[in-house]
């Protein structure tokens, strides 16, 4: 059985990926700044999306801000990705996460080896995929091509 579907132009995919990256980091900095203000921290760290070196501790406010910012960013980004790409939110979420790990390694000049960071990243990715796919499914439910996977 042959696959019958529209081939998406690579220019469109790259544009959507760039837009998703822009959304991801914009949301990350917005949520990070709100969390820094809510926790009344003195110094706003511009490296908040890339900081995996903060020692994990329940009493460390900076660690809690980083963790909360990461999880809330992934939650909100999944919803916004669904509005942008409408299909294959899981693919864009996974690609943005892999690019985020690559950019984090380049910015911090070290590969993240902290298991708590990886656990938070994985759970955030799961949230992003579930939320984004559910929103995409329910908003495109009336579209017959979505149910038949013809655009995949």
N, C-alpha and C positions, 0 to 999 in steps of 0.2 A: 504494500500500500504506500503510495507516494505521499509525501508531505505536501499539503496544499496550504500555503499561507503567504502572506505578504512578507517580502524581505524588507527589513527596515534599513534605510540608508545609513551608512557608517557615520556620515556627517551629523545626522540626527542623533545617533547614539552618543557620539562625542559631545554634542551640544547638551544633551540631557545629563550626561555624566558631569560635565563642567557645572551645570546649573545645580545638580545635586550636591556637588562638593561645596559650592558657594552657599547653598542653604545650610548644609551641615555645619560649616565653620561659623557662619553668621549666627545660627541658633546657639552653637556652643559658647561663643563669646557673650551673647545676650544673657543666656541662662547663667553662665559663670559670673558675670558682673552682678546679676541679681542675687545670686547665692553669696557672693563675697559681701555684698551689702547686708543681706539678712543675717549673716554670721558675724557681722561687724569686724571684719578683718582689716588690718591697717594697710596692707600692701597688696594691690591687685597685680597678680602675676600674669603677664601677657603670654606666658607659656602654658597656661592652664589646659589647653587641649592635649598637650604633649607631655605633661608631667606625670611620669610613672615612678619617679624617684622619691616622692614624699613617703615617709615611713608610715605604713598602715597601722593606725591606732584609733580606737573609738573616741579617745579624748582629744585627738588632734583635729582642730577645726579646719585646718587647710586640707587635710586628707578627706574629711567629710564633705567639704565643698567640692573637691575634685571628683569624688565618687558621685555625689548628687548631681553635679553638672553633667557628668558623663551619661548617667542613666536617663536623666530628663531630656538630654539632647537626643539620645537615640529614640526615646519614646516620641518626641515631637517631630523629629526628622522623618520617621516612618510615615506619619500622617501627611507631612508636606510632600514627601516623595510620591505618594499616591496621587496627589493633585498634579504633579508635574509629568510623571511618566505613564500613569494610568494602567500600565501592564508591566509585568516582570519587576515588581518592586523588590522582590527578593534578590534579583540579579544586581540591581543598582545598589542595594544595601550592602551586599557582600563585597562588591567592587569598591565602594566608598570606604568600607572598613579596612580592606586590604591596602588601599592607598593611604588611609590614615595611619596604619601601622608602619608603612614605608616612610611617610613624612615624619612621623614621630621618631623613628630611628635616625633619620637624617638630621632633624633639629637637635635631638639630645645627644647625637654622636655615639649612640649605644643602642643595642637591641634590647627591648624590654624583657626581662627575665623574672619579673615579680608576678607570682601566680595570682595574687589578688587582683592585679590590673587585668590580666587575661580573663579571669572569671567575670569581672565587671564588664569587660568588653564583649565577651560571649553572651552574657545575659542581656546586655543592651542590644546586641545584634538580633537576638531572638525576639525581643520586644519590637524592634524596628520592623522585622520581617512580618511578624504576626499582625501588628497594627496596620502596616501599610497594605498588606495583601487583603486584609478584611475590608478596609476602606475601599480599595480598588475593586474588590469583588462586588460590594454592595452599591457602589456608585455606577458601575458598569453592568449591573445585573440585567438591565433592559436591553443591552447591546447583545445581540445573538452571537456575534463572533467571539465574545469573551467566553461564553460557555462551551463553545465548540473548539476552542484553542486554535482558531484559524490564524491568529496573529502571532502565534508562537512559532 
